[in-house]
Amino acid sequence: MKPAHFEYFRAATIGEAVDKLGGDPEARLLAGGQSLIPAMNFRVARPSQLIDINGLEELKPLVARLPENILEVGALVRHQQIATSPLVQRYLPFMATVALSIGHWAIRSRGSVGGSLCHADPAAEWPAFMVAAGAEMVVAGPQKYRRIPADTFCSGFMETALGPGEMLVKIEIPLAQGGWGFWEVARRPGDFALAGAVCRRHHSRTTVTWFGADLSGPGTVTVESEGGAGHGTHFWEDAASRVLAVDDDYMLQILGYCADQACRQAQSDEGRDYDNR
Ligand SMILES: Cc1cc2nc3c(=O)[nH]c(=O)nc-3n(C[C@H](O)[C@H](O)[C@H](O)COP(=O)(O)OP(=O)(O)OC[C@H]3O[C@@H](n4cnc5c(N)ncnc54)[C@H](O)[C@@H]3O)c2cc1C
C-alpha cells in the first residue's frame, strides 16, 4: 500500500523541528523511517506532516565524555554505527552485540537509536539496554531541555514520556563497571525477538531487564538478586512469572532461559578489561 497524503518538511535546526512539532499534533518526526514508513504504508500511521530530522548534525554525535565517564549517543546515531564503532568497542563493547541483534543490515544502516527508543516497541532491544545501563535521555521541548531517566522513558506499549512538541536529542550512558550479558530468542535471524534479557552484574549483584513477551506492559522489568549466574533457568522463570504480566508457560520458559544465558555471559564478562575499568 501507499501512505496517505502528508506534507514534508526538512528541519534545519532542533528549534525548527520542535516548533513544527509543537504546532501540529498530527505531525511526526522522520528519523530512519524503518518503523514509521512501514506503519504509514499500512496506514496504521497517518501523520499530517513528516518533519525530517536527518540533516541535524546535533543529533549525530557518538563520543566518550571521559571525565564524566559518559558515552554520549545522538538520537540519530544508526544501529550499524554502534555495531561497528571503534569507540564503542573500546568503552562499551557489549552495546555492539546488542546493535547486531537488531533486524538486518539494511534496517540497522538506516534505523536510529533515538527512533527505536521513541517508537517504544516492547520487543525492541534498545529500551531494555538503556534501562539496564541506567541511561538518561536528553529531550528538547518548546520551552526548554529536560532529562528523563531510561526507566521512565518508555512508559507503555509504544508510549513514551515525551510531551507535546518534545523530541529526543541524545542519550547519555554511564560507562559503569560490571559484567554484561544479553540473550534473545527470535523465530528467524533478523526478526524481532519473542523475548530477551539484558543482564548486568557488579559486585555479585545481578540485574535482569527483560523485553518482548510482556506486550501490554512497559516493555522492561528489572529484577535484582545477589549471586545470579548460578541461579539457573527455573529461578528466573519464577522471577519472571512474579514481576511480568505473562501467564503463558512457554513464554515464561523462554524468559527464564534468556535470563539464565545472559547472566552466565555477564559473569564471564565481569573479568574482562575494558578501557573504562
Ligand atoms: C523488518 C524489520 C525488522 C526489525 N527488527 C528489529 C529488531 O529486531 N529490533 C529492534 O529493536 N527494531 C527492529 N526494527 C525497527 C528498527 O530498529 C527501527 O530502526 C526503529 O524501530 C525506529 O528507528 P528509525 O530511526 O527508523 O525511526 P522512525 O521510523 O523514523 O521513527 C519511529 C518513531 O519515532 C519517532 N522519532 C524518531 N526519532 C525521534 C526523535 N529524535 N525524537 C522524538 N521522536 C522520534 C518518529 O516520529 C516515529 O514515531 C525492525 C524494523 C523492520 C522494518
The ligand as a MOL file (V3000), in Angstrom:
LIG
                    3D

  0  0  0     0  0            999 V3000
M  V30 BEGIN CTAB
M  V30 COUNTS 53 58 0 0 0
M  V30 BEGIN ATOM
M  V30 1 C 11.9330 -5.8810 9.0900 0
M  V30 2 C 12.2770 -5.0850 10.3120 0
M  V30 3 C 12.8940 -5.7310 11.3870 0
M  V30 4 C 13.2200 -5.0110 12.5310 0
M  V30 5 N 13.7940 -5.6780 13.5620 0
M  V30 6 C 14.0510 -5.0100 14.7140 0
M  V30 7 C 14.6190 -5.6810 15.8400 0
M  V30 8 O 14.9410 -6.8690 15.7980 0
M  V30 9 N 14.8210 -4.9540 16.9660 0
M  V30 10 C 14.5100 -3.6120 17.0410 0
M  V30 11 O 14.7040 -3.0020 18.0940 0
M  V30 12 N 13.9920 -2.9500 15.9950 0
M  V30 13 C 13.7630 -3.6170 14.8410 0
M  V30 14 N 13.2160 -2.9330 13.7850 0
M  V30 15 C 12.8970 -1.4830 13.9290 0
M  V30 16 C 14.1400 -0.6330 13.7030 0
M  V30 17 O 15.0330 -0.8190 14.7970 0
M  V30 18 C 13.8570 0.8600 13.6020 0
M  V30 19 O 15.0760 1.4500 13.2700 0
M  V30 20 C 13.4000 1.5740 14.8460 0
M  V30 21 O 12.3010 0.9820 15.4570 0
M  V30 22 C 12.9590 3.0110 14.5050 0
M  V30 23 O 14.0590 3.8100 14.2060 0
M  V30 24 P 14.0050 4.8070 12.9940 0
M  V30 25 O 15.2100 5.6650 13.1150 0
M  V30 26 O 13.8070 4.0730 11.7330 0
M  V30 27 O 12.7270 5.7100 13.3890 0
M  V30 28 P 11.4780 6.1620 12.5170 0
M  V30 29 O 10.8120 5.0010 11.8950 0
M  V30 30 O 11.8600 7.2840 11.6160 0
M  V30 31 O 10.5710 6.7700 13.6900 0
M  V30 32 C 9.9480 5.9120 14.6330 0
M  V30 33 C 9.0910 6.7670 15.5760 0
M  V30 34 O 9.9160 7.5300 16.4470 0
M  V30 35 C 9.6930 8.9380 16.2680 0
M  V30 36 N 11.0060 9.5730 16.3790 0
M  V30 37 C 12.1210 9.2730 15.6550 0
M  V30 38 N 13.1650 9.9850 16.0960 0
M  V30 39 C 12.7060 10.7620 17.1060 0
M  V30 40 C 13.3110 11.7120 17.9900 0
M  V30 41 N 14.6170 12.0160 17.9090 0
M  V30 42 N 12.5380 12.3200 18.9370 0
M  V30 43 C 11.2180 12.0140 19.0260 0
M  V30 44 N 10.5870 11.1200 18.2340 0
M  V30 45 C 11.3200 10.5000 17.2830 0
M  V30 46 C 9.0470 9.0670 14.9040 0
M  V30 47 O 8.2540 10.2270 14.7990 0
M  V30 48 C 8.2210 7.7960 14.8430 0
M  V30 49 O 7.0360 7.9630 15.5570 0
M  V30 50 C 12.9210 -3.6150 12.6100 0
M  V30 51 C 12.3180 -2.9580 11.5240 0
M  V30 52 C 11.9940 -3.6850 10.3920 0
M  V30 53 C 11.3580 -2.9630 9.2380 0
M  V30 END ATOM
M  V30 BEGIN BOND
M  V30 1 1 1 2
M  V30 2 1 2 3
M  V30 3 2 2 52
M  V30 4 2 3 4
M  V30 5 1 4 5
M  V30 6 1 4 50
M  V30 7 2 5 6
M  V30 8 1 6 7
M  V30 9 1 6 13
M  V30 10 2 7 8
M  V30 11 1 7 9
M  V30 12 1 9 10
M  V30 13 2 10 11
M  V30 14 1 10 12
M  V30 15 2 12 13
M  V30 16 1 13 14
M  V30 17 1 14 15
M  V30 18 1 14 50
M  V30 19 1 15 16
M  V30 20 1 16 17
M  V30 21 1 16 18
M  V30 22 1 18 19
M  V30 23 1 18 20
M  V30 24 1 20 21
M  V30 25 1 20 22
M  V30 26 1 22 23
M  V30 27 1 23 24
M  V30 28 2 24 25
M  V30 29 1 24 26
M  V30 30 1 24 27
M  V30 31 1 27 28
M  V30 32 2 28 29
M  V30 33 1 28 30
M  V30 34 1 28 31
M  V30 35 1 31 32
M  V30 36 1 32 33
M  V30 37 1 33 34
M  V30 38 1 33 48
M  V30 39 1 34 35
M  V30 40 1 35 36
M  V30 41 1 35 46
M  V30 42 1 36 37
M  V30 43 1 36 45
M  V30 44 2 37 38
M  V30 45 1 38 39
M  V30 46 1 39 40
M  V30 47 2 39 45
M  V30 48 1 40 41
M  V30 49 2 40 42
M  V30 50 1 42 43
M  V30 51 2 43 44
M  V30 52 1 44 45
M  V30 53 1 46 47
M  V30 54 1 46 48
M  V30 55 1 48 49
M  V30 56 2 50 51
M  V30 57 1 51 52
M  V30 58 1 52 53
M  V30 END BOND
M  V30 END CTAB
M  END
